[in-house]
Amino acid sequence: MIINAKTFFLTLLLILTVGYVGLQLIRQFALSIALENHESNQANDTKEDAQRKKKIALADKAASDAFRKVEPLIKKNTGSRPSSPVDRNDGV
């Protein structure tokens, strides 16, 4: 086999072309994995946010129900509803 400038440059061009195409394929594959991962993370975040909002709503409802049960006792003892909750950590 004769190695001259023409075969050297053609071989170099072929190697560079194959390398470029290969790197583009790898890049597209990595991008598709990253997009799937991003979409999965967004779905998980949405699900967790919905669960968090549901827990907050349940906690608010429980607090409201508890206050509704205690409110008649407060009115009997004080004669009126307190305007603000008492902060027990004022002196600490």
C-alpha positions in Angstrom: 0.0 0.0 0.0 1.3 3.4 -1.0 1.0 6.1 1.6 1.1 9.5 -0.1 -0.4 12.9 0.8 -3.7 12.2 -1.0 -4.4 8.9 0.9 -3.3 10.5 4.1 -5.7 13.5 3.8 -8.6 11.3 2.6 -8.1 9.0 5.6 -7.9 11.9 7.9 -11.0 13.4 6.4 -12.8 10.1 6.8 -11.8 9.7 10.4 -12.8 13.3 11.2 -16.2 12.8 9.5 -16.9 9.5 11.2 -15.8 11.1 14.6 -18.0 14.1 14.1 -21.1 12.1 13.1 -20.4 9.7 16.1 -20.1 12.6 18.5 -23.4 14.1 17.2 -25.2 10.8 17.7 -23.8 10.5 21.2 -24.8 14.1 21.9 -28.4 13.6 20.7 -28.7 10.4 22.8 -27.4 12.3 25.9 -29.8 15.1 25.2 -32.8 12.8 24.9 -31.9 11.1 28.3 -31.5 14.6 29.9 -35.0 15.6 28.6 -36.6 12.5 29.8 -35.0 13.0 33.2 -36.2 16.6 33.3 -39.7 15.6 32.4 -39.7 12.9 35.1 -38.4 15.4 37.7 -41.1 17.9 36.7 -43.8 15.2 37.1 -42.4 14.2 40.5 -42.4 17.8 41.6 -45.9 18.4 40.4 -47.1 15.3 42.3 -45.3 16.3 45.5 -46.7 19.8 45.2 -50.2 18.5 44.9 -49.7 16.2 47.9 -48.2 19.1 49.9 -51.2 21.3 49.1 -53.6 18.5 50.0 -51.8 18.1 53.4 -51.9 21.8 54.0 -55.6 21.9 53.2 -56.3 19.0 55.5 -54.3 20.6 58.3 -56.2 23.9 57.8 -59.5 22.0 58.0 -58.4 20.1 61.1 -57.3 23.4 62.8 -60.5 25.1 61.8 -62.6 22.1 63.1 -60.6 22.1 66.4 -61.1 25.8 66.9 -64.8 25.5 66.1 -65.1 22.9 68.9 -63.1 25.1 71.4 -64.7 28.4 70.4 -67.8 28.1 72.6 -65.6 27.3 75.6 -63.5 30.5 75.0 -66.6 32.6 74.7 -68.0 31.2 78.0 -64.7 31.9 79.8 -63.8 35.3 78.4 -67.2 36.6 77.3 -65.8 37.3 73.8 -63.5 35.9 71.2 -59.9 36.9 71.6 -58.6 39.2 68.8 -55.2 37.5 68.4 -53.6 34.3 69.7 -51.5 34.5 72.8 -47.7 34.2 72.1 -46.2 32.1 74.9 -42.6 32.9 73.9 -42.7 36.7 74.6 -40.5 36.6 77.7 -38.1 33.9 76.4 
